[in-house]
Every structure is written in C-alpha cells, then in structure tokens.
Amino acid sequence: MFSYVIIILVNYIIYRHIYMLKPTTRNSIPPSHKDLDAIVLCGGKCGSSTLQFTLSNNNIKSLKLHHEEDYKIQVKYNGLYEAIDASSKDKKFILIDSYRTPVERKISSFFQNITGHVPDYNNKSSEELIDIFNSKHLRSIENYHSINIAMDHYNVEHFTEFDFKKRYVKKEVGNIIFVKILYKDVDNWSNILSSIFNKDITMNSANIASNKPYAKVYAEFKQKYKVSRSYLEQLNHDKEFKLYNTKDEQEEYINEWLENSYNDIPEKE
C-alpha cells in the first residue's frame, strides 16, 4: 500500500512538471518584441512606469526596463539587444531614459524596496531609518544610468551636452534614436514627448509614491532627512549631475541640501 501511494505521488509530480508548469526559459524573443516602437530603458525611480504607461496609452508599442538583466527576468531570455535590433531593422526606434537628481532618486528607491532593506520599517523611527539609509544605502544604490550601458553596447559615445531649451537630448545612430529627458520636467513631459515622437502625447501617471503602503513613513522621512556633506561634495565630480543640470541649478541644488545636511567631513589639522 505504501509503495502504491509513493508511485501515485511521483506520477503526480511528473504530470505537474510536464503539463502544468509554465516554462522557465525561452529560446528566442517574443514575436511582439520584433516590432516595438520604443523601449523605456530607464534607471529605477526616474519615472519609467509613468513613461511606459503613457507611451502604451498613446498607441506606442513599448517595454519598460531598468537594464539588460531586467529583460532576462521578465522574458526568461537574454534578448534585449536582439529585440532592439529586430525592431529597428526597417524603421526608426527610440530608446528613452530619464535623469533624476541623485538624493531624491536614492530615497525613492530605498522606500520602493523598503521591505527588503528594512523588513520591520514600521517599527522604526524616522531617525532610525535615516541612519540606516545614510550608513548603508546613500552611496550604493541607484548609481547606474541605463542608456549609457546601451550606448556602450552599440559603441556610441555618451551624451556630452544637454539641450536645456528643448528639454531633451537625442543621438541618432542608424535607426536607433537614443534619448534622455529630465524627471524634474514630468509636468511638461506631454509636450516634450510629443516633440520626440512627433505626435500628440497625453500623459498618464503610474507607480505614485503617495499611493504606496509606506506613504506616511516616506513623507515623515523626507521631512526630517539630512544628507551627508561628504556625499554632496562628491556631486562636484559627478558627470551626470553636471551634464543634466545647468551651473546655476547645480549650485542651487547643493546649497538647498547643505541647509539640510550634517557635517561628516573631518577637520583638517
């Protein structure tokens, strides 16, 4: 009797494995990824959900990805650049990224993944969360810029200047158009995207922090937060920060944060 039960169980496991479980890998990109109009290849917490939601709702065939590994996770196949090449074979194709100022991006990312960083965050005070963020995450999270990695893949020089009148920069190589916009212009993205895609674009927001379970804790954190002065000093050498902010904006940004900072720079003897 016992052996019979074991045989039944084994057969059931085999049946589920063969007939009921979804495949975990693919051997090619999905057919729909061979004819995309755009990919939002955008760093975390830089408006990528709003961008992709907007493009899709304006009949622009698109995907949202943070990086190449993200494609592998979503599609179960390492085919990001295969999708780009296929989609740009016979028509123009847009890769679009958004720049967000660093402190705000890092704080937003910290809370987006708060249950992973601090599982018991609801039992922590704002001061405790600030200490955890500054000591463990300020310098380590969200330091990548997605479109630069794609430009490296295609041996395209990174952007070296930004058009502060148009509020975007683009570089066209063959049929692939690399584009960078600014998160701080989100209220004007409708006009900016309309210019980029050469059609009227109506904005649709998504992934809004005020709708998240951590919204109240997030608001209290931002109200009390003070940043490290040594980190602010590093921004003077941050190429992306200097590229996507005018000199006046750089100075204003650093001065504003200096008013909400703590001094962790050792005094020189």
N, C-alpha and C positions, 0 to 999 in steps of 0.2 A: 504493500500500500504506500509506504513512504517513498519507494523508488518511483512509483507511478506519479505521485504528486510532484516529485523533482522533475520528471520528464515533462509534465504539463507546464510547469513554471518555466523551464528552459525554452520550450517551444513558444510560449507566450512572449518571452523576452526577444527571441529571434524574430517573431512576427512583428512586434512593435518596431524593432530596429530596421527591418527591411521595408515594411509597408506603411508605417505610420509616422515615423520621424522625418522631419524635413532635412534635406541635405545641408551639410555644414559648409560645403565649398562649391565653387563654380569652376568651370574651365574656360570661361570667356565672359566678356562684359554683356549685360542685358541688351537686347535689341534696341530698347528705348534710349540707351546711353550712346548710341551711334549717331544720333541726330539731335543733340542738345543745342540750345542757343547760347547758353551761358552756364558757368559754374561759379557759385559764390564760394571762393576759396579764401576763407576769412578767419583770422585768429579768434579764439574764444572771447566772448563778451565784447565784441566790436560791432554788434548789430546784424550778425549773419542770419539769424532767424527772421528778423524783420525784412531783410533784403530778399531772401529766398521766397518768403511768403508773398511779398509784394510782386516779385517777378512772376511767380506762378499764377497769381490772381490777375496778372496783366497778359496772360497767354504767352509767356516766355518760358520755353522748356528749359528747366534748370535743376541743379542739385545744390545742396548746401554741404560743404565740407570744411573741416578745420585744417586738414593736412592729408598726405597720401595714406597714412595708416587708417585714417577715418574712412576712406573709401573701402579699404580692405575689410574693416569691421562691418560696414553697412552692407556691402555687396558680397562678401566672402570670396573676393578675388582681387588680386593685386593689379588693378587695371585703370587707375586714374588717368595716366598719360595715354593709354590706349583709347580711352573714351574721348579725351581731348583731341587726339589725332584724327579719330574717326569723325567726330562732329565738325572739325574744321577742314575736312578734306575738300569740300566743294563749296564752302560758304564761310562768311565771317563768323567768328566765335569769340565770346567775351569771357575772360577770367577777371573777376572783380573782387577786390579786397577793401577793407575799411580800417583806417587808423584811429585808435582811441588813445587818449593821453594815459600814461602808464599807471599812475597811482589808482585812478578810478577803475581802470581795466582790471588791475590785480585784486582790488577789493571786491569787485563784482564777481570775479571768478572764484575767489575764496568762498563767497556765500552761495554761488551756484553749486559748489561741491562741498558745502559745509558739513553734510553728514559723513563724508569721507574724511575730511580734515579734523573735525571735532564732533564725533558722534553724539556727545551729550551737550551740545552747544546751548540747549535750552536751560541747562543748569549752570551756565557760566555767565558771569557779569560781562558788561561791555568792556571793562578794563582788562579782564582776563582774555577775552577774545582778541583784543587789540594787541596784547602782549604775545599771544600765540602767532598772530598774523605777522607782526613785525620781526619776531625772532626766527620764524620757520619758513615764511612764505613770501615776504616782500620782495626778496631778491631772486627768488627761484621760479615763481610761476608766471606764465604768460609773457615770456621773453621772445617768443618767435613771431615772425612776420610771414604769413603763409605764401603770399605771392612771390616773395623773394626766392623761396625754395623752388617754386615752379619756374621762375626765370633762370635759376641756376641749371635746372634740368634742360632747358632749351638754349643754354649758353647765351642768354640775353642779359645785357648789362642792367643792373638795378636802376631804379629811378634816381636821378641826381638833383632834380628840381621839381617844385610843385607849382601849379598854376592857381594862385590864390584869387584870381578873378573868375575863372571858370569853376573853381572849387573841386577840381579833379585833375588827375594827370593820367595820360594813357600812352602806351607804346605799342605800335602795330608791327608785328613780325609775321610775314606771310598772311595767313588768315586768322591768326590768333591775336587778339587785342587784349593787352594787359592793362588793367585799370585800377586806380587807387582813389578812394574818396575818404572823407573825414566823418567820423562818428558824430562829432560836435555839430555837423550840418544836418543832422537827422530831420529836423523840422523843414528843411529845404530839399530833402532827397527827391521829392517828386519832380522838381524842376531839373535837378542835376541828373537824375536817371533818365528823364525824358530827353535830355541833350545827348547823353551817352548812347541810348538805344534808338534814338531818332524816332520816337513815338511817345504819345502822351502816357505817362505813368501815374497811376493813383496809388498812394501809399496805404499799406496795411501793416499794422504793428503786431508783433508776436514776442513771446518769451519776456513779458514785462515783469520786472522785479517786484513791483507793488502787488502783484497777484500771487506771489510765492508764499509758502508757509512761513518762511523766515523774514517776511517783510518788516515786521515790527522790530525784530532784533537788528536787522540790517540798517534801518533808519536810525536807531539809537547808536549803533556803531559809528556810522558816518558823522553823527552829530558830535561825538566825543573823540574821534580819531585824531591822533597826532603822528606825523611821519618822521622818520629818521633824517636828520640833516645830512648825514654822510651819504644817504641814498640820493637826496636832492642834488648834492654835489656831483654825483655820477651822471646826472642828466646833462651836464655841460659837455659830456663826451658821448652822448647817445645820438648816433647818426639819424635814426628815425625821428626822434624828438625834434632835432634841429631841422630836419627836412620838412616835416609836416606842420611846423609852427613858425610863424614869422618871428623875427628877433624880438619884436615887441611882445608877442604872445608868449614866447619863451620866458622873458623876463617877468611878465605879469603872472604866469603860472607858478614859477618858482617862488616869487615874492608872496603870493597868496598862500602857498603851502608852508613857507617859512613862518608865517603867522600862526600856523597850526603844526608846529614841529617840536621835537625835543633834541637837545644837543648831545650827540654821542660821538663828537669829534674830540679826540684828546688834545689838550692844550700843548702847544709847542714850548719847550723849555728854552 
